[in-house]
Structures are given as structure tokens and as C-alpha cells.
Amino acid sequence: MHRLTFAMLAFLAPVLAYAQSSLHSISTVPAQPGEGEAFQIRVTGAWPNTCPLQALPVVVDGANIDVAVRQGDVICGDAVTPYVLVFDPAAAGGAGFPSARDYRIRFSVRDGAGNPTLLSFYLVDVRSDDARVIQPEAGFWAPDSAGEFLTSGSGVGFMIESQLNTVAVTTNAYQLNGQPAWYLTTGVLTGSVLHGDLLRSLGGQPLWGTYRGPQSVTPAGSLDIEFVSNAQAIAWYSRPAGEGLIDPLELMPISIRRMNFALASEGRALAGTWAVTPVSALSGLNISLLRLSYAADRSSPSEAVLLDTVKGFELRCTLDKARPDGPPRLCVLSSGGAEIGRFDNNALTRLGGNRGAESIALVRVAD
């Protein structure tokens, strides 16, 4: 027990001690903008010379916001020079900007031909405070073969644990020489976005043998996670390519999802006992448990229907055809034809959604 406690503390404590400070830091003003709320992008850092920096027009393309500079074509001194740049994306975003979504902000320097060199990356969740709450489902996660970024195969695995609003992520992967490596990050979940430093651990305790600590613990860049739902996300791994102030930032996105390794597919796994929570005392909804059975005669490859015949409830779920073993896209709970709740933020053991303006969830309590 002492060894386990010591190992966990030794593994977690260096995250702050070894944290790499970004050479070019992106933030937004305000720090957490809401839907339709104008915000500015602030970039700070140090430049390797005294050349003046020319801010280029902001480009907004869907979820991507590109901000860039060009170095002035003048004779410059060799002194390292701090800088602060402020960009306003409102005009480039057009009507309705910003919408309720995650935005990916990229800061680059462009050469005379307009070719960009990426220097920094940042995620910001632009949603109102009462928007859906992300609670990543703890457990095994794996690369998502139907996700936005098909950049990783099955050789990379992920463990995600969430306690209150703090999330810890372990990435199990291999180095180029084939040596296994563990990467750990911890951070506070802000809306649907996690920012954290990445710590790499090599060597350490063999399964059979006397105790020894990690043989190498070093900073390895940063990890930003964009949670699409409680069961799907995009993990953005980044690290500087060198130690120079304007060396490019290497950015590696991997689409990931909660791994189902035992549950039935095509909605059959939704059968079981579920608790309805939370529901306010003023809502008039008085359900404690639902015992749902899979209705094969009413279901199809694109929709699963489950019934609680004793209490008279029906749960009708639209399935994700690209991920038949994953959680449903959308579930609607009804009674006597009247809609009770709509669930669109779903994981394997928790369905999250709304009953009007009120948050509601179905949580599995038994098979």
C-alpha cells in the first residue's frame, strides 16, 4: 500500500514542477466568453529579435480561428523582445459569431510568401454557463475510427478519470524506438475543454520484481482535449520542435471515444435499471428507477426501443451507425406519448440531456 501511494504521488507531483511554459501563450478576453459574446484573442511571448511584428487579418473558418503575424522587413537587433498582440475575430466571424461551440485558435508567423509556421494552439469553449455539462465517463478510451481525425491506430490507449472538475488522463503509447511510454496530464475541465501539461514516464516498476521508480520523468509538451460529449473527444497533443523561440509547434490531433469491450451493441446494452437524476422538486416528475427491457419487435438497426411496461415509459434511441457498439446519438424518454426528457450527451452508463430548461440524466445502476 505504501508503495502504491508513493508511486501515485511521485507520478502526479511532477506535473506542476516539470510543466513547460509556452513560449507563445494564447488567451481570450474575457477568459470564458459565452454564445454571441464578442471576445478578443491575446497572444503574448518573446521574439528572438527587435523586428516589429505586423498583425495579419484574422481568418475564421468553422471551428478554426487563425491569427498570424509577419516580421517587419527591416534591419533588426539581436535582443530577445517581449510582445503582446491583440486580435479581434468578430469581423471575420460574420453574423452570429461566436456560436455555441469549441473554437480552435492557431497562432502562426508567415514568411514573405505567406507560408505559415505554427507557434501556438489554444481551445476555448464558447457556451453559456447553463449549457450542457460535460462529465467524461471514466475508464478505457480508444482511437475513434469514425472520428474527425484518423491519425492513430489501436496502438495508443487512454485512461480518463474525473473527480469533481479535475480530470486526469493517461496515454499509453510507444516511442519511435519501440520503447513503451506513459504520458500523464491533469487539468481542470472548463466547459468542454481541458488544458494540461504532458509528462512522459519511461521505465519503472516491473510486474514481477523488486520495486523501482520511473527511470525517466520528463516534460513532453501539452495536451488539450476537446470533449464532443461524455464519450467522444479530440485529444490535441503539442510540443515545440526545438528550443528556438520561433521553432514550429508540432500538433497531433487524435479522435478518441469511450471503449466498449463487453456490452452488447445496437442499443441492446441500454437494457437494465436506470436512475433518473437530478430532477428538481418543482418539475413534477416523480420517477426513481426505470427497469428498461429491449423491445426487439419495435427496434431496428437505426433505432433502439426500450420499455418499462410496469411504469409505462418508453425510451427511443437513435443509434450511431458508424459506432454500433457505442452510446446512442439521441434518446427520448416518453410516457403515454408525452415527452419526458431528451438526452443528447450520452455515454455507456450515463445519458445526459434536458427536460425543458432543466438538466436531467439517466444513470445505470444495474444490468
Stockholm file with secondary structure:
# STOCKHOLM 1.0

chainA/1-367         MHRLTFAMLAFLAPVLAYAQSSLHSISTVPAQPGEGEAFQIRVTGAWPNTCPLQALPVVVDGANIDVAVRQGDVICGDAVTPYVLVFDPAAAGGAGFPSARDYRIRFSVRDGAGNPTLLSFYLVDVRSDDARVIQPEAGFWAPDSAGEFLTSGSGVGFMIESQLNTVAVTTNAYQLNGQPAWYLTTGVLTGSVLHGDLLRSLGGQPLWGTYRGPQSVTPAGSLDIEFVSNAQAIAWYSRPAGEGLIDPLELMPISIRRMNFALASEGRALAGTWAVTPVSALSGLNISLLRLSYAADRSSPSEAVLLDTVKGFELRCTLDKARPDGPPRLCVLSSGGAEIGRFDNNALTRLGGNRGAESIALVRVAD
#=GR chainA/1-367 SS CHHHHHHHHHHHTHHHHTCCCCSEEEEEESSSCCTTCCCEEEEEEEESSCCCEEECCCEEETTEEEEEEEECSSCCCSSCEEEEEEECCHHHHCTTCSCSEEEEEEEEEECTTCCEEEEEEEEEEECCTTSCCCCCCCEEEEECTTSSCCCCCTTCEEEEEEETTEEEEEEEEECTTSCEEEEEEEEEEETTEEEEEEEEEESCCCSSSCCCCCSEEEEEEEEEEEESSSSEEEEEEEEESSSSTTCCEEEEEEEEEECCSSSCTTTGGGCEEEEEECCCTTSCCCCCEEEEEECTTTCBTTEEEEEETTTTEEEEEECCTTCTTSCCSEEEEEETTEEEEEEEEECSSEEEEEETTEEEEEEEEEC
#=GC SS_cons         CHHHHHHHHHHHTHHHHTCCCCSEEEEEESSSCCTTCCCEEEEEEEESSCCCEEECCCEEETTEEEEEEEECSSCCCSSCEEEEEEECCHHHHCTTCSCSEEEEEEEEEECTTCCEEEEEEEEEEECCTTSCCCCCCCEEEEECTTSSCCCCCTTCEEEEEEETTEEEEEEEEECTTSCEEEEEEEEEEETTEEEEEEEEEESCCCSSSCCCCCSEEEEEEEEEEEESSSSEEEEEEEEESSSSTTCCEEEEEEEEEECCSSSCTTTGGGCEEEEEECCCTTSCCCCCEEEEEECTTTCBTTEEEEEETTTTEEEEEECCTTCTTSCCSEEEEEETTEEEEEEEEECSSEEEEEETTEEEEEEEEEC
//
